[in-house]
Amino acid sequence: MKIDIFAHILPQKYLAAYSKANPAVDNEVEARNRAVVDLDIRLRLMDRHPDVLQVLTISQPPLEKFVKQADAIKLAKIANDELASLVEKYPDKFIAAVACLPMNDVDAALKEAERAIKQLGFKGVQIYSRINGETLDKPKFKPLYQMMARLNLPIWIHPTTDADLDTGGILGWPFETATAMYRLVLSGVFNDNPDIKFITHHAGSMIPFFERRLRWLLYPSRVPEGLKDPIEHFRKFYNDTAIYGCTAGLMCAYAFFGADRLLFGTDAPLSGPKYGLTQVTIDSIQAMTIPEEEKEKILSKNAIELLSMAV
């Protein structure tokens, strides 16, 4: 068994309601890849890899980007109810779901996170690397971090697109992810919540590659009081393997984070001309020069432990 920790979907009822609330959504959704919105196509693709189970996350764009608070609250509930139905109906395909939150209303986001986790059985929540342009170190977001640390479940971080950097997030997304990690670490989030768990996309992006740069440039004047070793806090992030088959990149992430902080993730069903890179990602993990037991951790065991799943 393999567990894809970061699989994207736009359920039909949710997408229809989101588009109705703001038609501009249609220009940004991942509909160019039909498997994101067409469940039949998705299931057929998943049949190619019957040993892969997906953890479902709502695909971009973020709710807070296109709708006001009241609509975001309603849409998040529609999304999460749909995800819960999919997990219940297809347990041999979808092992868990991650809550979509109306992050332009933090109080409402807390309530929806609690509902999704306690009533629907979700295994965490998803936020974006910036929330309506605001960085993740803003004090207003601390209650969510405290809540998730208390519940002992992770926060998935998906990068946002910044048109000033590039189109489609080709290079902008790794930058956004690394910047979000940087701001969270320097905000002291791991000091405040030692057991908090974040999952990043794309193997921690730039952080492993620039470890030495971080070590040299994060001198005391840039580090808040009480944060003795920020590098060790960077190592606390969990990270998926969705770097599209690059074993060298995975080895870089492995050298920095270790096997216990890497999780099989493919960006399914995005990327690639044939709807996804599941096999390419599996092959890239199998090609890593690490012990077989560590490959098993990456492919499934870490996710089972992290999400407290009975499998």
N, C-alpha and C positions, 0 to 999 in steps of 0.2 A: 504493500500500500504506500502511496505517495500523497501528500497533502499540499495542494497549491494554496498558499497562504494569502494571495492577493489577486483574486480573480474578479473581473469587472462585469457588471450587468446593468442594464436599464430596463426594468420590468415594464410591461406595456401600459398598465394602468397609471403607474407613476409618471412615465414619460408623457402620456397623453395629458395628464393633469398639469404637469409642469409646463408643457408647450402651450396649453390653454391659458395658463396664468401669465405667460410671457412668450409670445411667438419667437422672440429672438433666440430662445433656447435652441431652436431647430438648426441654427447656423453653427452651433458649437458642439452638439452631441456627437458621440462616437458612432453615429448611424452609418457612417461610411464603411464601417465594419459591421455587416449585418448580423453577425453572431452575437454582438452585444445586445441587440434589441429583439432578435428572433430566437425564441427558445428552441424551436424545432431544429434549427441549424446548429445551435449550441450543443444540444444533446447528441446529434449525429457526430459532431466533432469529438465530443467526449467519449463516444463509443470506440474511437481509435485508441484510447488509453484507458481501458476499463479499471486499471489499478490506481488511477488518479482521482482523488476527491477534491472538490473546490470549496474554499471559504469565500462566500460571496460578499462583495463590496459594491455599493452603488457607484457607477461611473460618473465622471464629471459631465457637465459643469456643476460647481458647488451651488447649493440652494441660495446661499446668501448673495450670490452674484447677480441673480436675475429677478428675485421676488422679495417683497417686503416681509416683515416678521410674521404677520398673521398667515400669509400664504405658505411661508416656509414651514411653519409648525404643522399645518395640515398636510403638506406634501411629504414631510419626513415620516409622518404616521402612515401615509399610504405606502411609501417605499418600504418601510419596515414590516408592515403587515404582509406585503407581497413577498418579501424575502422569507419571512417566516413560513408562508404557505409553500414556497418552493422547497425549502429544507424539509418540511413535513412530507411533501408529495414525492420528492426524489431523494430519499436518504442514501441511495447508492451512488448519487452524483454530487450532492451538496452536503458537506458534513457540518457546516456551520454558517452563520451570517454575522455581519458587522453592521452596527447601527448607523444610519444616516441621521445627521443632526442639523437642526435649524440654528446654525452658529451665529446668526445675526440677533439672536435673543438667547443669551447664555442661560438664563433661568429656565426657559423652555427647553433648551438643549439638555440641561441636567434632568429635567422631568422625563424627557423622551428617552434619554440614555437609561434611566432607571427602569422605565416601562419595558424597553426592548430587552434589557438584560434579565430582569426579574420575572416578567410575564411571558416574554417570547423566547427566552432562553438564548439570547445572543451572546457572543463571546468577546465583545469589545465594541469600540466605536471608531469611526473614521473622521478625521479632520483634514484640513488642507494646510500647506506650508505657510500660507498667508490667509487671513480671514477678512475679506473685504478690504484688502490692502494692509491690514494690521498684522504685525508680527506675533509669533506665538509666545513671546515673553511678556506680553501685556498682562498686568495684574488681573484684568477682568476674566482671564481664562483659567486662573489658578483653581477656582472651585471644581472645574472639570477634572483637572489633574489630581486633585485631592480625592475626589470621588472614585476615579478609576484606580488609584493606588489602594484605596480602601477595599474596593471590590476585587482587587488582584487580577484585573483583566487589562489587556493592552489597548493602546491607542494607535491605530493605523494612521500614518501621515502620508498623504498623497500630495505630490508637488502641484503647484498652480502654474498656469501659463502666463508669462509676462511678455507682451508684445514688444516691449522695449529691448528685450534680450534676443528673442528669435520667435519664429512662428512654429507652433506645434510642439514647443517644449523640447526640441532636439537637444540643445545644450542648456537651455534655460532651466529645465526641470532638475538636472543634477545640481545646478547652482542653487536653485530654490531649496532643495532638500538639504544641502550642506549648510546653507544659511540658517534654515530652521533649526537644525541640530546645534549649530554654533550658538544661536541665541538662547535655546533652551538650556544648554550646558552653562553658559555664563550667567543665566538668570538664577542659577542655583536650584533648578527644579529637582535634581537628584539629591541635593542636600535636604530640601524640604520634604521630599517624598522618596526615601531611599529605595523603595521597592517598586516604584513606578516603571511601567513597561511601555516602550514605544516601538513600533515596527516601521522601518523606513522602506521605501521602494528603491529598487536598483542598487542593492548591495551597499547602502550607505553612501552612495554617490562619490563625492570628491574627498570625503574624510580619510579613508584608508590611504589613498594615493598621496595625500598631503600631510601625513602624520608628522614627518620631520619638520615641515614648515610650521605646523601648529606648535610643535614643541619649542621651536626657536622664537616664534613671534608672540606666543601667549605669555609674555613676561609679566611679572607681578603687577605692574601698573594697569594692565588690562584685565586682570582677574579679580573678581570681587573678593572681599575679605571672607575667609572661611572656606574658600574653594582651593584646597591645597594642591590637587593634581587634576586639572580639567581633562587631561588625556584619558585618565581612568574613567571619567564620567562619559566621555565619548564612547568608550568601549561598552557601556551599558545598553546601548541601543541594540535592538534586534533588527535584522535586515534580510530582505528577500534576495533571491538569486536571479531576478529578472534583468539580466544584462545581456540577454539575447545570444547566449552560447559562447561567451568569452571566458574560457577557463583561466587565462592569465589574470583577468579582472577578479574572478572568484578567489584565486589564490592570494591576491592582494588583500581582499576583504577578509579572507581566512587568517592571514598573517596578523591583521590588526584586531579583528573581533574574536577570532577563535571559532571552532566548530559549533559551540553551544549557542552562539548568537546569530547563526545563519539558518534561514528557513527557505525551503523550496518554494519558489514563486515564479510564475511564467509571464505575468501580465495578460493572462488569458482573458478573452480570446483575441486580444489586440496583437498587432505587429506581425509582419511577414505576409507575403502574398497569398498564403494558403490558410489564413485564419489561425494564426498563433504559432508559437515557437515552443510547444511543450516538449517534443522529442529533442529538439536542439538543446533545450535547457537541461533535460535529463542527461544527455550525452556529455554536456560540459561539466556537470557535477561528477559523473562517473570517471571523467578524464583527470580529475583533480588528484594530485599525488599526496593523498592522505589515507589513513587507515579506513578500511571498509566500514568499521563500526561508526566512524565519524560521518561517512556518507549517509548512513542510515539515520543518524541524528538529523542531518540537514533535510533529508527527504521526508521524514515523518515524525521521528521521535521528539524533536524539539517542539514541534507544533502541538503534539498531543500533551506534552507537559505544560507548555505555555498557556494553552487554552483549557487546561484541566478537563480534558475529554476522556470519557470512558470508552475505549475502543478495543 
